[in-house]
Each structure stands twice: as structure tokens, then as C-alpha cells.
């Protein structure tokens, strides 16, 4: 049959703080509830976003160092 | 530099977690304080923007509750990002 793989259980961002933050935004938009898995996906997406930025910055910084070496 | 917690706008992301992530990407990388600060701000804005558009998505489908699928749709459309591993949602090819 099909196999379901999940991403890691430990979240990148602190669950309670993130939950409070999301609930505040949701309330501002007039929503009443937030599904519990929302914090996990937001945490994971933020981690991926940062990981992508950091690896790009790291490449750019390496290029900058090459110029000094010449 | 500030303490271990929080971005400039009292964000949810921890400075130490950010440093761990940097080490994960490149163990030899040194990052200036102001670069860290900027990344924390970017992360903060990212959360705000994703959650806000997800809320609009939820409202659009006339729901009272923010759900994973709202966030997934925003990430896919605005950031070309697909986060797998949410077994409660229907499987997609």
C-alpha cells in the first residue's frame, strides 16, 4: 500500500509562542479557530525559508572572499 | 546585540535556533550580528505574511477555522514551496 512519511516532530519554532502569534493574526481576520497542525507547517516553512536564504548568502559570501584572494 | 530570544519586533524565532541552522547549512560559516538581525526580521515578516494570506484563504472558503490546507496553498502560490508530511490532508501526486 501507500506509505506516509511525516516531517520531524520537534518544531523549529517554539510551539506556544508561535500558536499565540498565529491566533492573534487569525483573530484580526475575524477567524474563530486555528487547526492544531498549522503551527507545525508554519514552523517548518519558516525553517526552509531561512535554510534557503542562508545557503544563498553563504555562496555569495564565498564569492566575495575569492576577490580578496586574487 | 540582543539576548537569545526574539527578533526586533518581539518575534517568535530564537537567535540560538537560527545559529544552529546556520551551522547545519555550513559548519564553518561565521555570521555577523546584523545579518542575524536581518534574518530574524525576514523570518518574522515571512510568518506574518504567510499566516495573513492563509487567513484570507480560509475566509474565502467561508470557514471560521484556519487550516493546514490554507497555509499550504499560500506557500505553494506565493513562495513556490510545498511542505510534505501532513498525513491528515489528502495525498497529492
N, CA and C atoms of all chains as a GROMACS GRO file, in nm:
protein
  489
    1UNK      N    1   0.082  -0.121   0.000
    1UNK     CA    2   0.000   0.000   0.000
    1UNK      C    3   0.085   0.126   0.000
    2UNK      N    4   0.020   0.241   0.017
    2UNK     CA    5   0.096   0.365   0.015
    2UNK      C    6   0.159   0.389   0.152
    3UNK      N    7   0.272   0.456   0.149
    3UNK     CA    8   0.343   0.482   0.273
    3UNK      C    9   0.338   0.632   0.300
    4UNK      N   10   0.306   0.667   0.422
    4UNK     CA   11   0.302   0.809   0.457
    4UNK      C   12   0.425   0.844   0.540
    5UNK      N   13   0.500   0.941   0.494
    5UNK     CA   14   0.617   0.984   0.570
    5UNK      C   15   0.588   1.121   0.628
    6UNK      N   16   0.624   1.140   0.752
    6UNK     CA   17   0.599   1.269   0.814
    6UNK      C   18   0.730   1.342   0.836
    7UNK      N   19   0.721   1.476   0.844
    7UNK     CA   20   0.841   1.551   0.877
    7UNK      C   21   0.861   1.546   1.028
    8UNK      N   22   0.976   1.588   1.072
    8UNK     CA   23   1.016   1.572   1.211
    8UNK      C   24   0.913   1.628   1.311
    9UNK      N   25   0.910   1.566   1.426
    9UNK     CA   26   0.812   1.606   1.526
    9UNK      C   27   0.854   1.731   1.603
   10UNK      N   28   0.982   1.742   1.631
   10UNK     CA   29   1.031   1.858   1.705
   10UNK      C   30   1.022   1.981   1.614
   11UNK      N   31   0.954   2.085   1.661
   11UNK     CA   32   0.937   2.200   1.573
   11UNK      C   33   1.052   2.298   1.588
   12UNK      N   34   1.077   2.369   1.480
   12UNK     CA   35   1.185   2.467   1.475
   12UNK      C   36   1.154   2.586   1.565
   13UNK      N   37   1.032   2.630   1.560
   13UNK     CA   38   0.991   2.745   1.642
   13UNK      C   39   0.916   2.697   1.765
   14UNK      N   40   0.929   2.769   1.877
   14UNK     CA   41   0.858   2.729   2.000
   14UNK      C   42   0.706   2.730   1.979
   15UNK      N   43   0.645   2.614   2.004
   15UNK     CA   44   0.504   2.593   1.970
   15UNK      C   45   0.410   2.697   2.031
   16UNK      N   46   0.425   2.722   2.160
   16UNK     CA   47   0.329   2.809   2.229
   16UNK      C   48   0.334   2.953   2.179
   17UNK      N   49   0.458   3.004   2.164
   17UNK     CA   50   0.474   3.140   2.115
   17UNK      C   51   0.415   3.155   1.975
   18UNK      N   52   0.448   3.056   1.889
   18UNK     CA   53   0.401   3.062   1.751
   18UNK      C   54   0.249   3.052   1.745
   19UNK      N   55   0.194   2.964   1.829
   19UNK     CA   56   0.048   2.948   1.835
   19UNK      C   57  -0.020   3.079   1.872
   20UNK      N   58   0.038   3.148   1.972
   20UNK     CA   59  -0.019   3.275   2.017
   20UNK      C   60  -0.015   3.377   1.903
   21UNK      N   61   0.098   3.378   1.834
   21UNK     CA   62   0.116   3.471   1.723
   21UNK      C   63   0.014   3.445   1.612
   22UNK      N   64  -0.002   3.317   1.575
   22UNK     CA   65  -0.095   3.280   1.468
   22UNK      C   66  -0.239   3.311   1.510
   23UNK      N   67  -0.270   3.279   1.635
   23UNK     CA   68  -0.406   3.304   1.684
   23UNK      C   69  -0.439   3.453   1.680
   24UNK      N   70  -0.338   3.536   1.710
   24UNK     CA   71  -0.360   3.681   1.707
   24UNK      C   72  -0.391   3.728   1.565
   25UNK      N   73  -0.315   3.679   1.468
   25UNK     CA   74  -0.340   3.718   1.328
   25UNK      C   75  -0.478   3.668   1.284
   26UNK      N   76  -0.509   3.543   1.321
   26UNK     CA   77  -0.638   3.485   1.283
   26UNK      C   78  -0.755   3.567   1.340
   27UNK      N   79  -0.737   3.610   1.464
   27UNK     CA   80  -0.843   3.688   1.529
   27UNK      C   81  -0.863   3.821   1.457
   28UNK      N   82  -0.751   3.882   1.417
   28UNK     CA   83  -0.756   4.008   1.344
   28UNK      C   84  -0.837   3.994   1.215
   29UNK      N   85  -0.829   3.875   1.156
   29UNK     CA   86  -0.903   3.850   1.032
   29UNK      C   87  -1.045   3.798   1.059
   30UNK      N   88  -1.082   3.792   1.185
   30UNK     CA   89  -1.218   3.750   1.220
   30UNK      C   90  -1.240   3.600   1.220
   31UNK      N   91  -1.132   3.523   1.227
   31UNK     CA   92  -1.148   3.378   1.234
   31UNK      C   93  -1.159   3.334   1.380
   32UNK      N   94  -1.231   3.225   1.402
   32UNK     CA   95  -1.252   3.182   1.541
   32UNK      C   96  -1.152   3.079   1.590
   33UNK      N   97  -1.106   2.995   1.499
   33UNK     CA   98  -1.017   2.888   1.545
   33UNK      C   99  -0.899   2.866   1.453
   34UNK      N  100  -0.800   2.794   1.506
   34UNK     CA  101  -0.683   2.757   1.428
   34UNK      C  102  -0.660   2.607   1.446
   35UNK      N  103  -0.654   2.536   1.336
   35UNK     CA  104  -0.629   2.392   1.342
   35UNK      C  105  -0.489   2.364   1.399
   36UNK      N  106  -0.477   2.264   1.487
   36UNK     CA  107  -0.351   2.244   1.562
   36UNK      C  108  -0.227   2.222   1.476
   37UNK      N  109  -0.243   2.162   1.358
   37UNK     CA  110  -0.127   2.135   1.273
   37UNK      C  111  -0.071   2.259   1.205
   38UNK      N  112  -0.144   2.370   1.211
   38UNK     CA  113  -0.100   2.492   1.144
   38UNK      C  114   0.036   2.539   1.196
   39UNK      N  115   0.057   2.529   1.328
   39UNK     CA  116   0.187   2.572   1.383
   39UNK      C  117   0.301   2.489   1.324
   40UNK      N  118   0.277   2.359   1.307
   40UNK     CA  119   0.384   2.274   1.254
   40UNK      C  120   0.422   2.311   1.112
   41UNK      N  121   0.323   2.338   1.030
   41UNK     CA  122   0.356   2.371   0.891
   41UNK      C  123   0.420   2.510   0.882
   42UNK      N  124   0.375   2.605   0.962
   42UNK     CA  125   0.435   2.739   0.959
   42UNK      C  126   0.580   2.733   1.009
   43UNK      N  127   0.601   2.656   1.116
   43UNK     CA  128   0.736   2.640   1.170
   43UNK      C  129   0.829   2.578   1.066
   44UNK      N  130   0.781   2.473   1.003
   44UNK     CA  131   0.862   2.403   0.904
   44UNK      C  132   0.893   2.492   0.784
   45UNK      N  133   0.792   2.564   0.737
   45UNK     CA  134   0.811   2.652   0.620
   45UNK      C  135   0.911   2.763   0.652
   46UNK      N  136   0.903   2.818   0.775
   46UNK     CA  137   0.997   2.923   0.814
   46UNK      C  138   1.139   2.871   0.816
   47UNK      N  139   1.155   2.749   0.867
   47UNK     CA  140   1.286   2.687   0.870
   47UNK      C  141   1.342   2.669   0.728
   48UNK      N  142   1.257   2.622   0.638
   48UNK     CA  143   1.302   2.600   0.500
   48UNK      C  144   1.337   2.732   0.432
   49UNK      N  145   1.256   2.834   0.458
   49UNK     CA  146   1.280   2.967   0.401
   49UNK      C  147   1.417   3.019   0.446
   50UNK      N  148   1.445   3.005   0.576
   50UNK     CA  149   1.573   3.052   0.630
   50UNK      C  150   1.689   2.968   0.577
   51UNK      N  151   1.668   2.836   0.570
   51UNK     CA  152   1.774   2.749   0.521
   51UNK      C  153   1.814   2.789   0.379
   52UNK      N  154   1.713   2.817   0.296
   52UNK     CA  155   1.738   2.857   0.158
   52UNK      C  156   1.816   2.988   0.152
   53UNK      N  157   1.773   3.086   0.233
   53UNK     CA  158   1.841   3.216   0.236
   53UNK      C  159   1.985   3.202   0.282
   54UNK      N  160   2.006   3.125   0.389
   54UNK     CA  161   2.140   3.109   0.446
   54UNK      C  162   2.234   3.044   0.345
   55UNK      N  163   2.185   2.942   0.272
   55UNK     CA  164   2.276   2.876   0.178
   55UNK      C  165   2.309   2.969   0.062
   56UNK      N  166   2.213   3.054   0.022
   56UNK     CA  167   2.244   3.152  -0.083
   56UNK      C  168   2.346   3.254  -0.033
   57UNK      N  169   2.323   3.305   0.089
   57UNK     CA  170   2.416   3.403   0.148
   57UNK      C  171   2.555   3.345   0.160
   58UNK      N  172   2.561   3.218   0.198
   58UNK     CA  173   2.689   3.151   0.216
   58UNK      C  174   2.766   3.145   0.083
   59UNK      N  175   2.694   3.115  -0.026
   59UNK     CA  176   2.756   3.112  -0.158
   59UNK      C  177   2.805   3.251  -0.199
   60UNK      N  178   2.721   3.350  -0.176
   60UNK     CA  179   2.758   3.488  -0.212
   60UNK      C  180   2.882   3.532  -0.135
   61UNK      N  181   2.885   3.500  -0.004
   61UNK     CA  182   2.998   3.539   0.079
   61UNK      C  183   3.128   3.474   0.031
   62UNK      N  184   3.118   3.350  -0.015
   62UNK     CA  185   3.236   3.282  -0.067
   62UNK      C  186   3.292   3.354  -0.188
   63UNK      N  187   3.203   3.400  -0.274
   63UNK     CA  188   3.247   3.473  -0.393
   63UNK      C  189   3.320   3.601  -0.354
   64UNK      N  190   3.266   3.667  -0.252
   64UNK     CA  191   3.328   3.791  -0.205
   64UNK      C  192   3.471   3.764  -0.158
   65UNK      N  193   3.491   3.650  -0.088
   65UNK     CA  194   3.624   3.615  -0.039
   65UNK      C  195   3.721   3.589  -0.155
   66UNK      N  196   3.670   3.528  -0.264
   66UNK     CA  197   3.757   3.499  -0.379
   66UNK      C  198   3.824   3.626  -0.430
   67UNK      N  199   3.750   3.736  -0.429
   67UNK     CA  200   3.804   3.861  -0.482
   67UNK      C  201   3.925   3.907  -0.401
   68UNK      N  202   3.917   3.889  -0.269
   68UNK     CA  203   4.029   3.929  -0.185
   68UNK      C  204   4.154   3.846  -0.211
   69UNK      N  205   4.131   3.718  -0.246
   69UNK     CA  206   4.243   3.627  -0.264
   69UNK      C  207   4.327   3.661  -0.388
   70UNK      N  208   4.262   3.722  -0.489
   70UNK     CA  209   4.331   3.745  -0.615
   70UNK      C  210   4.444   3.847  -0.608
   71UNK      N  211   2.423   4.357   2.066
   71UNK     CA  212   2.328   4.251   2.028
   71UNK      C  213   2.229   4.225   2.141
   72UNK      N  214   2.113   4.174   2.099
   72UNK     CA  215   2.010   4.141   2.197
   72UNK      C  216   2.039   4.006   2.261
   73UNK      N  217   1.952   3.964   2.349
   73UNK     CA  218   1.968   3.836   2.416
   73UNK      C  219   1.939   3.721   2.322
   74UNK      N  220   1.902   3.606   2.379
   74UNK     CA  221   1.883   3.489   2.294
   74UNK      C  222   1.747   3.485   2.226
   75UNK      N  223   1.652   3.557   2.280
   75UNK     CA  224   1.518   3.546   2.222
   75UNK      C  225   1.480   3.666   2.138
   76UNK      N  226   1.402   3.636   2.038
   76UNK     CA  227   1.327   3.741   1.973
   76UNK      C  228   1.396   3.819   1.864
   77UNK      N  229   1.323   3.850   1.763
   77UNK     CA  230   1.368   3.942   1.660
   77UNK      C  231   1.335   4.081   1.705
   78UNK      N  232   1.353   4.176   1.617
   78UNK     CA  233   1.332   4.315   1.652
   78UNK      C  234   1.188   4.344   1.696
   79UNK      N  235   1.092   4.273   1.636
   79UNK     CA  236   0.953   4.304   1.671
   79UNK      C  237   0.896   4.201   1.769
   80UNK      N  238   0.983   4.155   1.860
   80UNK     CA  239   0.938   4.057   1.958
   80UNK      C  240   0.890   3.930   1.892
   81UNK      N  241   0.963   3.883   1.792
   81UNK     CA  242   0.921   3.769   1.712
   81UNK      C  243   0.932   3.637   1.786
   82UNK      N  244   0.890   3.533   1.720
   82UNK     CA  245   0.888   3.402   1.784
   82UNK      C  246   1.015   3.323   1.762
   83UNK      N  247   1.102   3.374   1.676
   83UNK     CA  248   1.220   3.293   1.645
   83UNK      C  249   1.337   3.325   1.736
   84UNK      N  250   1.402   3.216   1.776
   84UNK     CA  251   1.508   3.220   1.874
   84UNK      C  252   1.642   3.237   1.803
   85UNK      N  253   1.725   3.327   1.853
   85UNK     CA  254   1.855   3.352   1.792
   85UNK      C  255   1.944   3.226   1.790
   86UNK      N  256   1.932   3.148   1.897
   86UNK     CA  257   2.014   3.027   1.905
   86UNK      C  258   1.973   2.924   1.800
   87UNK      N  259   1.841   2.912   1.774
   87UNK     CA  260   1.793   2.819   1.672
   87UNK      C  261   1.844   2.861   1.534
   88UNK      N  262   1.848   2.993   1.513
   88UNK     CA  263   1.899   3.044   1.386
   88UNK      C  264   2.046   3.008   1.369
   89UNK      N  265   2.124   3.023   1.477
   89UNK     CA  266   2.266   2.989   1.470
   89UNK      C  267   2.286   2.840   1.445
   90UNK      N  268   2.201   2.756   1.505
   90UNK     CA  269   2.209   2.612   1.481
   90UNK      C  270   2.183   2.580   1.334
   91UNK      N  271   2.086   2.651   1.278
   91UNK     CA  272   2.051   2.629   1.137
   91UNK      C  273   2.168   2.670   1.046
   92UNK      N  274   2.232   2.780   1.080
   92UNK     CA  275   2.349   2.825   1.003
   92UNK      C  276   2.459   2.719   1.006
   93UNK      N  277   2.484   2.665   1.125
   93UNK     CA  278   2.586   2.560   1.140
   93UNK      C  279   2.551   2.435   1.060
   94UNK      N  280   2.420   2.409   1.051
   94UNK     CA  281   2.372   2.293   0.976
   94UNK      C  282   2.400   2.311   0.827
   95UNK      N  283   2.378   2.432   0.778
   95UNK     CA  284   2.399   2.461   0.636
   95UNK      C  285   2.549   2.461   0.604
   96UNK      N  286   2.626   2.530   0.687
   96UNK     CA  287   2.771   2.535   0.665
   96UNK      C  288   2.841   2.548   0.800
   97UNK      N  289   2.906   2.439   0.845
   97UNK     CA  290   2.966   2.437   0.979
   97UNK      C  291   3.073   2.545   1.000
   98UNK      N  292   3.132   2.596   0.892
   98UNK     CA  293   3.240   2.693   0.906
   98UNK      C  294   3.193   2.837   0.894
   99UNK      N  295   3.062   2.855   0.870
   99UNK     CA  296   3.011   2.990   0.843
   99UNK      C  297   3.011   3.077   0.968
  100UNK      N  298   3.060   3.199   0.953
  100UNK     CA  299   3.052   3.300   1.060
  100UNK      C  300   2.951   3.404   1.015
  101UNK      N  301   2.859   3.439   1.103
  101UNK     CA  302   2.758   3.536   1.062
  101UNK      C  303   2.759   3.658   1.153
  102UNK      N  304   2.765   3.776   1.093
  102UNK     CA  305   2.764   3.899   1.171
  102UNK      C  306   2.631   3.916   1.245
  103UNK      N  307   2.636   3.991   1.355
  103UNK     CA  308   2.515   4.016   1.433
  103UNK      C  309   2.405   4.081   1.352
  104UNK      N  310   2.444   4.179   1.268
  104UNK     CA  311   2.339   4.249   1.195
  104UNK      C  312   2.278   4.163   1.084
  105UNK      N  313   2.355   4.066   1.035
  105UNK     CA  314   2.297   3.971   0.939
  105UNK      C  315   2.194   3.883   1.010
  106UNK      N  316   2.231   3.837   1.129
  106UNK     CA  317   2.137   3.759   1.210
  106UNK      C  318   2.009   3.837   1.234
  107UNK      N  319   2.029   3.963   1.272
  107UNK     CA  320   1.915   4.051   1.299
  107UNK      C  321   1.822   4.059   1.178
  108UNK      N  322   1.883   4.077   1.060
  108UNK     CA  323   1.805   4.088   0.937
  108UNK      C  324   1.730   3.958   0.908
  109UNK      N  325   1.798   3.844   0.927
  109UNK     CA  326   1.733   3.716   0.903
  109UNK      C  327   1.615   3.695   0.998
  110UNK      N  328   1.631   3.739   1.123
  110UNK     CA  329   1.522   3.728   1.219
  110UNK      C  330   1.403   3.811   1.174
  111UNK      N  331   1.432   3.932   1.124
  111UNK     CA  332   1.324   4.018   1.073
  111UNK      C  333   1.255   3.954   0.953
  112UNK      N  334   1.336   3.898   0.862
  112UNK     CA  335   1.279   3.833   0.744
  112UNK      C  336   1.188   3.718   0.785
  113UNK      N  337   1.236   3.637   0.882
  113UNK     CA  338   1.156   3.524   0.929
  113UNK      C  339   1.024   3.573   0.989
  114UNK      N  340   1.033   3.680   1.066
  114UNK     CA  341   0.915   3.740   1.128
  114UNK      C  342   0.814   3.784   1.024
  115UNK      N  343   0.864   3.857   0.923
  115UNK     CA  344   0.776   3.906   0.816
  115UNK      C  345   0.716   3.790   0.737
  116UNK      N  346   0.796   3.686   0.720
  116UNK     CA  347   0.750   3.568   0.647
  116UNK      C  348   0.630   3.506   0.718
  117UNK      N  349   0.644   3.487   0.850
  117UNK     CA  350   0.535   3.428   0.928
  117UNK      C  351   0.409   3.514   0.917
  118UNK      N  352   0.428   3.644   0.938
  118UNK     CA  353   0.316   3.738   0.933
  118UNK      C  354   0.245   3.729   0.797
  119UNK      N  355   0.325   3.732   0.690
  119UNK     CA  356   0.267   3.735   0.556
  119UNK      C  357   0.196   3.603   0.521
  120UNK      N  358   0.261   3.491   0.556
  120UNK     CA  359   0.200   3.361   0.524
  120UNK      C  360   0.070   3.341   0.602
  121UNK      N  361   0.075   3.371   0.732
  121UNK     CA  362  -0.044   3.349   0.814
  121UNK      C  363  -0.158   3.442   0.771
  122UNK      N  364  -0.124   3.567   0.738
  122UNK     CA  365  -0.225   3.662   0.692
  122UNK      C  366  -0.294   3.614   0.565
  123UNK      N  367  -0.213   3.574   0.464
  123UNK     CA  368  -0.280   3.530   0.341
  123UNK      C  369  -0.353   3.399   0.360
  124UNK      N  370  -0.303   3.314   0.451
  124UNK     CA  371  -0.375   3.189   0.480
  124UNK      C  372  -0.512   3.219   0.542
  125UNK      N  373  -0.515   3.322   0.628
  125UNK     CA  374  -0.642   3.361   0.689
  125UNK      C  375  -0.742   3.407   0.583
  126UNK      N  376  -0.690   3.485   0.486
  126UNK     CA  377  -0.779   3.531   0.379
  126UNK      C  378  -0.831   3.413   0.298
  127UNK      N  379  -0.743   3.314   0.281
  127UNK     CA  380  -0.782   3.193   0.209
  127UNK      C  381  -0.895   3.122   0.284
  128UNK      N  382  -0.880   3.111   0.417
  128UNK     CA  383  -0.981   3.045   0.499
  128UNK      C  384  -1.115   3.120   0.489
  129UNK      N  385  -1.107   3.254   0.493
  129UNK     CA  386  -1.229   3.335   0.482
  129UNK      C  387  -1.294   3.313   0.346
  130UNK      N  388  -1.207   3.301   0.245
  130UNK     CA  389  -1.257   3.284   0.109
  130UNK      C  390  -1.338   3.156   0.094
  131UNK      N  391  -1.295   3.050   0.167
  131UNK     CA  392  -1.377   2.929   0.157
  131UNK      C  393  -1.484   2.927   0.266
  132UNK      N  394  -1.513   3.044   0.316
  132UNK     CA  395  -1.620   3.066   0.413
  132UNK      C  396  -1.609   2.976   0.535
  133UNK      N  397  -1.486   2.968   0.586
  133UNK     CA  398  -1.463   2.887   0.705
  133UNK      C  399  -1.433   2.978   0.823
  134UNK      N  400  -1.458   2.926   0.943
  134UNK     CA  401  -1.426   3.000   1.065
  134UNK      C  402  -1.291   2.961   1.122
  135UNK      N  403  -1.234   2.856   1.063
  135UNK     CA  404  -1.111   2.800   1.118
  135UNK      C  405  -0.998   2.802   1.016
  136UNK      N  406  -0.880   2.841   1.062
  136UNK     CA  407  -0.762   2.838   0.978
  136UNK      C  408  -0.709   2.695   0.975
  137UNK      N  409  -0.692   2.641   0.854
  137UNK     CA  410  -0.648   2.503   0.844
  137UNK      C  411  -0.518   2.490   0.765
  138UNK      N  412  -0.458   2.370   0.780
  138UNK     CA  413  -0.330   2.344   0.714
  138UNK      C  414  -0.337   2.370   0.564
  139UNK      N  415  -0.449   2.331   0.503
  139UNK     CA  416  -0.459   2.346   0.357
  139UNK      C  417  -0.453   2.494   0.314
  140UNK      N  418  -0.500   2.584   0.399
  140UNK     CA  419  -0.490   2.727   0.366
  140UNK      C  420  -0.344   2.770   0.360
  141UNK      N  421  -0.269   2.726   0.460
  141UNK     CA  422  -0.126   2.761   0.466
  141UNK      C  423  -0.052   2.698   0.348
  142UNK      N  424  -0.085   2.571   0.321
  142UNK     CA  425  -0.020   2.502   0.210
  142UNK      C  426  -0.041   2.574   0.078
  143UNK      N  427  -0.164   2.620   0.055
  143UNK     CA  428  -0.195   2.689  -0.070
  143UNK      C  429  -0.115   2.818  -0.083
  144UNK      N  430  -0.104   2.893   0.027
  144UNK     CA  431  -0.027   3.018   0.026
  144UNK      C  432   0.119   2.993  -0.002
  145UNK      N  433   0.174   2.892   0.065
  145UNK     CA  434   0.316   2.860   0.046
  145UNK      C  435   0.344   2.820  -0.098
  146UNK      N  436   0.249   2.745  -0.153
  146UNK     CA  437   0.267   2.697  -0.289
  146UNK      C  438   0.258   2.812  -0.389
  147UNK      N  439   0.158   2.897  -0.369
  147UNK     CA  440   0.135   3.005  -0.466
  147UNK      C  441   0.233   3.120  -0.451
  148UNK      N  442   0.261   3.160  -0.328
  148UNK     CA  443   0.344   3.280  -0.307
  148UNK      C  444   0.493   3.250  -0.298
  149UNK      N  445   0.527   3.130  -0.253
  149UNK     CA  446   0.669   3.101  -0.230
  149UNK      C  447   0.717   2.978  -0.306
  150UNK      N  448   0.631   2.920  -0.388
  150UNK     CA  449   0.665   2.801  -0.463
  150UNK      C  450   0.723   2.692  -0.372
  151UNK      N  451   0.658   2.676  -0.258
  151UNK     CA  452   0.708   2.588  -0.154
  151UNK      C  453   0.602   2.482  -0.122
  152UNK      N  454   0.643   2.356  -0.124
  152UNK     CA  455   0.549   2.251  -0.088
  152UNK      C  456   0.601   2.178   0.035
  153UNK      N  457   0.528   2.186   0.145
  153UNK     CA  458   0.571   2.121   0.268
  153UNK      C  459   0.497   1.988   0.282
  154UNK      N  460   0.568   1.877   0.268
  154UNK     CA  461   0.502   1.747   0.277
  154UNK      C  462   0.492   1.700   0.421
  155UNK      N  463   0.424   1.588   0.442
  155UNK     CA  464   0.426   1.524   0.572
  155UNK      C  465   0.310   1.558   0.662
  156UNK      N  466   0.202   1.608   0.604
  156UNK     CA  467   0.085   1.634   0.686
  156UNK      C  468  -0.022   1.532   0.652
  157UNK      N  469  -0.010   1.416   0.718
  157UNK     CA  470  -0.087   1.298   0.684
  157UNK      C  471  -0.238   1.314   0.694
  158UNK      N  472  -0.282   1.414   0.770
  158UNK     CA  473  -0.426   1.433   0.785
  158UNK      C  474  -0.488   1.487   0.656
  159UNK      N  475  -0.404   1.549   0.573
  159UNK     CA  476  -0.454   1.603   0.447
  159UNK      C  477  -0.457   1.494   0.341
  160UNK      N  478  -0.536   1.517   0.239
  160UNK     CA  479  -0.540   1.417   0.132
  160UNK      C  480  -0.406   1.416   0.058
  161UNK      N  481  -0.368   1.296   0.013
  161UNK     CA  482  -0.240   1.282  -0.056
  161UNK      C  483  -0.247   1.344  -0.195
  162UNK      N  484  -0.136   1.405  -0.233
  162UNK     CA  485  -0.131   1.466  -0.367
  162UNK      C  486  -0.014   1.406  -0.444
  163UNK      N  487  -0.028   1.398  -0.575
  163UNK     CA  488   0.080   1.337  -0.653
  163UNK      C  489   0.208   1.419  -0.648
   0.00000   0.00000   0.00000
